[in-house]
Amino acid sequence: MARMKAKLATLRSQVETQAETIKALWVERAQLRKKIERLQAALEAEQNRKPTPEEVAEAIFVGGNFGQGQ
């Protein structure tokens, strides 16, 4: 009887530990989802913005092979 009670206590302890671990993982998952959403919004905002004059000039003179007769 004492061995069964000890085994039961051990199992309950393991269940509690696993429950705490699962809860911590869900909290971490929620935090990561929020971070992903913020990063996606920032990326979309970056993609939707107009280029700066410096970026336009760089695209013309560097990326556009300016002055090479084309």
C-alpha positions, 0 to 999 in steps of 0.5 A, a space after each residue: 500500500 505504501 509503495 502504491 501511494 509513493 508511486 501515485 505521488 511520483 506520477 502526480 508530481 510528473 504530471 504537474 511538471 509536464 503541465 508546467 512545461 506545456 504551459 511555458 511552451 504555450 506562452 513561448 509560442 504566443 510570444 513568438 507568434 506576436 514577434 512574427 506578426 510584428 516582423 511581418 508588419 514591418 516587412 510589409 511596411 518596408 515593401 510598400 514604402 516609396 524609395 528614397 532619392 538616394 535609393 533611386 539614384 543608386 538604382 540608376 547609377 549602380 544597378 542600371 549600368 548608367 553610361 554604358 551605352 545601353 
